[in-house]
Amino acid sequence: MEDEDCPALVPIDPGGAGGAQAGAGARIPVTIITGYLGAGKTTLLNYILTEQHNKRIAVILNEFGEGSALEKSLAISQGGELYEEWLELRNGCLCCSVKDNGVKAIENLMQKRGKFDYILLETTGLADPGAVASMFWVDSELGSDIYLDGIVSVVDAKYGLQHLTEEKPEGLINEAARQVALADLIIINKTDLVSGEELNKIRTSVRSINGLVKIIETQRSRVDLSNVLDLHAFDSLSGVSLQKKLQHVKTTHAHLDKGIITVTFEVLGNIIEENLNLFIQNLLWEKNVKDKTGCTMDVIRLKGLVSIQGKSHQVIVQGVHELYDLEETSVGWKEDEKRTNRLVLIGRNLDKEILKEVFIATVTGKQGNS
């Protein structure tokens, strides 16, 4: 039963190999690739699959039951059961199309282990990558075999702005904006089809939604794979790079009234882990933190480095929708260093001042007026 409590820490010892195979090294990274139809996701995947990179990559095309040219004979439902056909490619990569939420395909894939060392999971244009990302935290069995490396979103330089600024009916979230909000890396593709001014507009729009994201600009989805794979966006290894990033993130402003923005704040001092949990749960689960007009703050992505009482190292905080995780990093606090808590939140109706007040009131244990 122990392995259910904390799957990430249980050493995996396939076939008693021990040594280098055991522990975190044996886990396989998964990158989620998302983006609107026509943005160039499939081109990116084809590029990754045909490029010589000495990685054996398995690609799962997550169709969510929508028709697509990629389906052809790849996924056939037999008697209501899921049936996948795997294509083995010349450079050792595997490809598969699946119509469920991906867990089944990944489990099946794990049985073919040894054939590959990286998984790419492509979601359809309208799918919420957050739901896919969160399954790695919920499914403890999956979590012991694989880990989420990062979310990559492909944005079309020509039509992306139109998608990002499209107003949705009251209460509905703009899917293109959500994909940008959740991403660790944005690939602005087809830059050759727009002017410098148009490119600047889309760049500004992306940055206003997600102030933390790395942006790469490209044509025909041609990117240096070292920029796309092994991002370590969701694990403690990103502690050092995250520290640098967080120092440069600025609070952004929405183009639209209900647009998604990035908010960042910093609070000095050591905090109690229990109180930090309370703050995050109020925000993500109870959804009882409201802005000045009484609208609920809707957090899509949460990231931060905090100083927790009793821990000598910085702790990384990660949240996607209603799920979150705390993990101690390898970055220790120096003797003379001011202990700081720096949080970045991406979402709707976010008010920096209120968030900071609620944070201070909660983590210092004084549930005062906010």
Buried (B, 14 or more C-beta within 10 A) or exposed (E): EEBEEEBBEBEBEEEEEEEEBBBEEBBBBBBBBBBBBBBBBBBBBBBBBEBEBEBBBBBBBBBBEEEBEBBEEBBEEEEEEBEBEBEEEEBEBBBBBBBBBBBEBBEBBBEEEEBBBBBBBBBBBEBBBBEBBBBBBEBBEBBBBBBBBBBBBBBBBBBBBEBBBEEEEEEEBBBBBBBBBBBBBBBBBBBEEBEEEBBEBBBEBBBBBBBBBBBBBBEEBEBEBEBBBBBBBBBBBBBEEBBEBBEEBEBBEBBBEBBBBBBBBEBEEBBBBEBBBBBBBBBBEEBEBBBEEEEBBBBBBBBBBBBBEEBEBBBBBBBBBEBBBBBBBEBEBEEEEEBBBBBBBBBBBBBBEBBBBBBBBBBBEEEEEB
